[in-house]
Amino acid sequence: MTVIEANIREIKRRIADAAAKSGRSGEDVLLVAVTKTRTPEEMIAAVEAGIYDLGENKVQELTEKHEAVETGLDKAIVKKCINWHMFGHLQRNKVKYIIGDVHLIHSVDSLRLATEIDARAASVHRISEILIQVNPAEEASKSGVTLKDAKPLIDAIASRLTNVKIKGLMSVAPAADDPEDVRKYFRLVKELFDGLAAEGPSERLEMKVLSMGMTHDFEVAIEEGSTLVRVGTGIFGERNYSGVIQ
């Protein structure tokens, strides 16, 4: 068993334990491998160990790795459908480079960005699925809308745009040595998520995905209701930034 495979098994065990505390199964939580700075070889190893959802923070890394990873994999695995996720801040002028490849864009925080995604999706005759990024602690260093501004943005997108579908919310908690210190932020985002879900789905809105939790805090996030966690270091080990695409 490779180190990556062993790490994935351990992460999945911890996911299952955390999900049980909220009355759910580990199968209710999607594990997405964060592949920032990782080589295609490392990513292929993760896919071969059963991770079919890969996420990037930078457009250039995603576009370059997309081809390299799928070329390097056995065709039978590729046919199982690798889902590519975009996590990082997305500039409007770079949407065109990923619109045909990305399964889910996690980082939509403005009507202008959503409008660009909508236009690019229309040009390739598809519906792009997105998450609204929420910044519950209102940190100046992070992207995302405030809790109070999330619903007006969601209403505007759902009522005006035709080639995007809002699938839920994404949030990044403040950095903290103790994950318990950020539990309250996960709880606030879950409360927002539940309120929006209670209004019922529509053609352009379906609250199904709550993307919260990373390597250092995913267990607390799951206990508070996360349905998708983004784990990089926990799968691949510490990052090596030498030779990284900038």
KOLTORLO-609430 format. One line per field, with one value per residue (C-alpha): residue in three letters; x, y, z; residue number from 1. Coordinates in pm, whole numbers, m for minus. Layout:
<pts>
code (ALA / ...)
east (X / ...)
north (Y / ...)
up (Z / ...)
pos (NUM / ...)
</pts>
This chain:
<pts>
code (MET / THR / VAL / ILE / GLU / ALA / ASN / ILE / ARG / GLU / ILE / LYS / ARG / ARG / ILE / ALA / ASP / ALA / ALA / ALA / LYS / SER / GLY / ARG / SER / GLY / GLU / ASP / VAL / LEU / LEU / VAL / ALA / VAL / THR / LYS / THR / ARG / THR / PRO / GLU / GLU / MET / ILE / ALA / ALA / VAL / GLU / ALA / GLY / ILE / TYR / ASP / LEU / GLY / GLU / ASN / LYS / VAL / GLN / GLU / LEU / THR / GLU / LYS / HIS / GLU / ALA / VAL / GLU / THR / GLY / LEU / ASP / LYS / ALA / ILE / VAL / LYS / LYS / CYS / ILE / ASN / TRP / HIS / MET / PHE / GLY / HIS / LEU / GLN / ARG / ASN / LYS / VAL / LYS / TYR / ILE / ILE / GLY / ASP / VAL / HIS / LEU / ILE / HIS / SER / VAL / ASP / SER / LEU / ARG / LEU / ALA / THR / GLU / ILE / ASP / ALA / ARG / ALA / ALA / SER / VAL / HIS / ARG / ILE / SER / GLU / ILE / LEU / ILE / GLN / VAL / ASN / PRO / ALA / GLU / GLU / ALA / SER / LYS / SER / GLY / VAL / THR / LEU / LYS / ASP / ALA / LYS / PRO / LEU / ILE / ASP / ALA / ILE / ALA / SER / ARG / LEU / THR / ASN / VAL / LYS / ILE / LYS / GLY / LEU / MET / SER / VAL / ALA / PRO / ALA / ALA / ASP / ASP / PRO / GLU / ASP / VAL / ARG / LYS / TYR / PHE / ARG / LEU / VAL / LYS / GLU / LEU / PHE / ASP / GLY / LEU / ALA / ALA / GLU / GLY / PRO / SER / GLU / ARG / LEU / GLU / MET / LYS / VAL / LEU / SER / MET / GLY / MET / THR / HIS / ASP / PHE / GLU / VAL / ALA / ILE / GLU / GLU / GLY / SER / THR / LEU / VAL / ARG / VAL / GLY / THR / GLY / ILE / PHE / GLY / GLU / ARG / ASN / TYR / SER / GLY / VAL / ILE / GLN)
east (0 / 134 / 155 / m113 / m346 / m289 / m356 / m681 / m800 / m727 / m901 / m1207 / m1211 / m1204 / m1477 / m1698 / m1639 / m1721 / m2030 / m2158 / m2154 / m2403 / m2620 / m2492 / m2279 / m1933 / m2088 / m2283 / m1961 / m1764 / m1385 / m1218 / m840 / m683 / m405 / m245 / 132 / 95 / 244 / 32 / 195 / 72 / m273 / m285 / m192 / m487 / m727 / m600 / m668 / m1032 / m1046 / m1234 / m1281 / m979 / m966 / m734 / m688 / m533 / m667 / m330 / m257 / m600 / m579 / m228 / m291 / m629 / m467 / m162 / m363 / m626 / m360 / m165 / m460 / m598 / m894 / m1124 / m1056 / m1111 / m1446 / m1553 / m1555 / m1298 / m1469 / m1259 / m1333 / m1222 / m1163 / m959 / m1050 / m1156 / m1091 / m1359 / m1106 / m998 / m1340 / m1315 / m1019 / m1200 / m1567 / m1562 / m1360 / m1483 / m1757 / m1816 / m1693 / m1679 / m1573 / m1848 / m1886 / m2031 / m2301 / m2035 / m1844 / m2163 / m2267 / m1936 / m1969 / m2325 / m2216 / m1928 / m2147 / m2408 / m2140 / m2065 / m2429 / m2403 / m2523 / m2236 / m2285 / m2157 / m2133 / m2161 / m1855 / m1943 / m1700 / m1867 / m1590 / m1577 / m1200 / m1046 / m788 / m1049 / m1295 / m1663 / m1982 / m2099 / m2372 / m2624 / m2532 / m2547 / m2921 / m2953 / m2670 / m2828 / m3167 / m3011 / m2822 / m3116 / m3357 / m3137 / m2908 / m3003 / m2683 / m2567 / m2717 / m2643 / m2581 / m2496 / m2242 / m1868 / m1680 / m1323 / m1301 / m1045 / m708 / m697 / m471 / m774 / m1053 / m1305 / m1238 / m1397 / m1694 / m1919 / m1843 / m1930 / m2251 / m2345 / m2293 / m2498 / m2781 / m2774 / m2765 / m3062 / m3264 / m3205 / m3278 / m3607 / m3733 / m3726 / m3542 / m3601 / m3474 / m3155 / m3117 / m3079 / m2914 / m2739 / m2369 / m2214 / m1840 / m1672 / m1361 / m1001 / m719 / m695 / m1066 / m1274 / m1398 / m1555 / m1700 / m1861 / m2002 / m2165 / m2316 / m2059 / m2131 / m1796 / m1447 / m1135 / m823 / m473 / m199 / m385 / m367 / m37 / 172 / 329 / 354 / 676 / 652 / 972 / 899 / 531 / 339 / 290)
north (0 / 343 / 631 / 819 / 519 / 473 / 842 / 828 / 528 / 711 / 1029 / 828 / 657 / 993 / 1125 / 830 / 881 / 1252 / 1189 / 938 / 1211 / 1409 / 1105 / 1047 / 801 / 868 / 813 / 1135 / 1339 / 1383 / 1387 / 1617 / 1603 / 1949 / 1919 / 2263 / 2224 / 1846 / 1667 / 1478 / 1158 / 1224 / 1305 / 988 / 789 / 945 / 861 / 506 / 487 / 579 / 960 / 1083 / 1445 / 1674 / 2043 / 2328 / 2686 / 2829 / 2825 / 2762 / 2463 / 2317 / 2346 / 2201 / 1918 / 1829 / 1709 / 1553 / 1353 / 1223 / 1133 / 939 / 738 / 412 / 489 / 273 / 498 / 817 / 680 / 658 / 1036 / 1251 / 1560 / 1876 / 2145 / 2509 / 2639 / 2956 / 3314 / 3317 / 3621 / 3690 / 3700 / 3343 / 3181 / 3095 / 2866 / 2630 / 2646 / 2325 / 2122 / 2209 / 2008 / 2259 / 2615 / 2669 / 3034 / 3254 / 3569 / 3833 / 3881 / 3999 / 3673 / 3467 / 3663 / 3586 / 3217 / 3224 / 3380 / 3139 / 2842 / 2955 / 2975 / 2602 / 2505 / 2387 / 2468 / 2545 / 2437 / 2680 / 2735 / 3071 / 3143 / 3278 / 3455 / 3412 / 3582 / 3871 / 3839 / 4102 / 3850 / 3609 / 3624 / 3554 / 3738 / 3806 / 3595 / 3875 / 3941 / 3579 / 3553 / 3874 / 3752 / 3408 / 3559 / 3785 / 3500 / 3261 / 3516 / 3672 / 3403 / 3095 / 2896 / 2860 / 2654 / 2725 / 2394 / 2523 / 2713 / 2705 / 2852 / 2873 / 2911 / 3142 / 2989 / 2846 / 2610 / 2444 / 2346 / 2394 / 2767 / 2777 / 2552 / 2855 / 2973 / 2635 / 2641 / 2986 / 2880 / 2562 / 2771 / 2987 / 2675 / 2520 / 2840 / 2857 / 2487 / 2526 / 2758 / 2464 / 2403 / 2590 / 2556 / 2748 / 2678 / 2353 / 2355 / 2017 / 2090 / 2244 / 2267 / 2324 / 2184 / 2121 / 1903 / 2076 / 2119 / 1885 / 1673 / 1970 / 2088 / 1748 / 1741 / 2076 / 1948 / 1971 / 1748 / 1807 / 1842 / 1966 / 1778 / 1822 / 1786 / 1503 / 1302 / 1406 / 1530 / 1872 / 2083 / 2145 / 2486 / 2459 / 2462 / 2541 / 2714 / 3076)
up (0 / m95 / 153 / m39 / m31 / 343 / 406 / 208 / 408 / 733 / 618 / 514 / 854 / 1028 / 798 / 888 / 1261 / 1237 / 1024 / 1279 / 1543 / 1332 / 1262 / 912 / 719 / 584 / 241 / 293 / 281 / m41 / m9 / m263 / m294 / m295 / m552 / m525 / m594 / m640 / m936 / m1189 / m1062 / m708 / m839 / m1047 / m735 / m551 / m835 / m848 / m473 / m536 / m524 / m833 / m722 / m761 / m676 / m770 / m652 / m968 / m1321 / m1484 / m1262 / m1328 / m1706 / m1726 / m1482 / m1632 / m1951 / m1784 / m1531 / m1770 / m2026 / m1764 / m1634 / m1757 / m1985 / m1773 / m1475 / m1675 / m1788 / m1423 / m1445 / m1272 / m1137 / m1133 / m875 / m871 / m517 / m543 / m619 / m983 / m1201 / m1462 / m1746 / m1665 / m1657 / m2028 / m1964 / m1727 / m1818 / m2019 / m1769 / m1420 / m1249 / m969 / m906 / m528 / m513 / m659 / m451 / m684 / m946 / m1193 / m1166 / m1187 / m1496 / m1668 / m1582 / m1716 / m2046 / m2095 / m2006 / m2258 / m2528 / m2486 / m2434 / m2076 / m1726 / m1487 / m1127 / m866 / m492 / m324 / m111 / 232 / 464 / 805 / 1003 / 752 / 722 / 496 / 375 / 239 / m47 / 3 / 84 / 436 / 590 / 548 / 185 / 74 / 19 / m187 / m410 / m445 / m528 / m793 / m959 / m953 / m1096 / m1365 / m1501 / m1701 / m1750 / m1391 / m1112 / m748 / m572 / m226 / m19 / 42 / 334 / 467 / 843 / 1006 / 1085 / 1437 / 1628 / 1784 / 1540 / 1819 / 1794 / 1447 / 1515 / 1560 / 1204 / 1053 / 1255 / 1124 / 763 / 822 / 963 / 650 / 432 / 612 / 582 / 209 / 165 / 352 / 81 / m158 / m485 / m808 / m1161 / m1082 / m710 / m521 / m180 / m183 / m124 / 186 / 122 / 460 / 622 / 526 / 660 / 999 / 1074 / 856 / 1145 / 1322 / 990 / 930 / 1283 / 1199 / 872 / 595 / 294 / 118 / 263 / 86 / 196 / 56 / 317 / 487 / 165 / 9 / 302 / 343 / 29 / m161 / m325 / m530 / m901 / m847 / m1125 / m1026)
pos (1 / 2 / 3 / 4 / 5 / 6 / 7 / 8 / 9 / 10 / 11 / 12 / 13 / 14 / 15 / 16 / 17 / 18 / 19 / 20 / 21 / 22 / 23 / 24 / 25 / 26 / 27 / 28 / 29 / 30 / 31 / 32 / 33 / 34 / 35 / 36 / 37 / 38 / 39 / 40 / 41 / 42 / 43 / 44 / 45 / 46 / 47 / 48 / 49 / 50 / 51 / 52 / 53 / 54 / 55 / 56 / 57 / 58 / 59 / 60 / 61 / 62 / 63 / 64 / 65 / 66 / 67 / 68 / 69 / 70 / 71 / 72 / 73 / 74 / 75 / 76 / 77 / 78 / 79 / 80 / 81 / 82 / 83 / 84 / 85 / 86 / 87 / 88 / 89 / 90 / 91 / 92 / 93 / 94 / 95 / 96 / 97 / 98 / 99 / 100 / 101 / 102 / 103 / 104 / 105 / 106 / 107 / 108 / 109 / 110 / 111 / 112 / 113 / 114 / 115 / 116 / 117 / 118 / 119 / 120 / 121 / 122 / 123 / 124 / 125 / 126 / 127 / 128 / 129 / 130 / 131 / 132 / 133 / 134 / 135 / 136 / 137 / 138 / 139 / 140 / 141 / 142 / 143 / 144 / 145 / 146 / 147 / 148 / 149 / 150 / 151 / 152 / 153 / 154 / 155 / 156 / 157 / 158 / 159 / 160 / 161 / 162 / 163 / 164 / 165 / 166 / 167 / 168 / 169 / 170 / 171 / 172 / 173 / 174 / 175 / 176 / 177 / 178 / 179 / 180 / 181 / 182 / 183 / 184 / 185 / 186 / 187 / 188 / 189 / 190 / 191 / 192 / 193 / 194 / 195 / 196 / 197 / 198 / 199 / 200 / 201 / 202 / 203 / 204 / 205 / 206 / 207 / 208 / 209 / 210 / 211 / 212 / 213 / 214 / 215 / 216 / 217 / 218 / 219 / 220 / 221 / 222 / 223 / 224 / 225 / 226 / 227 / 228 / 229 / 230 / 231 / 232 / 233 / 234 / 235 / 236 / 237 / 238 / 239 / 240 / 241 / 242 / 243 / 244 / 245 / 246)
</pts>
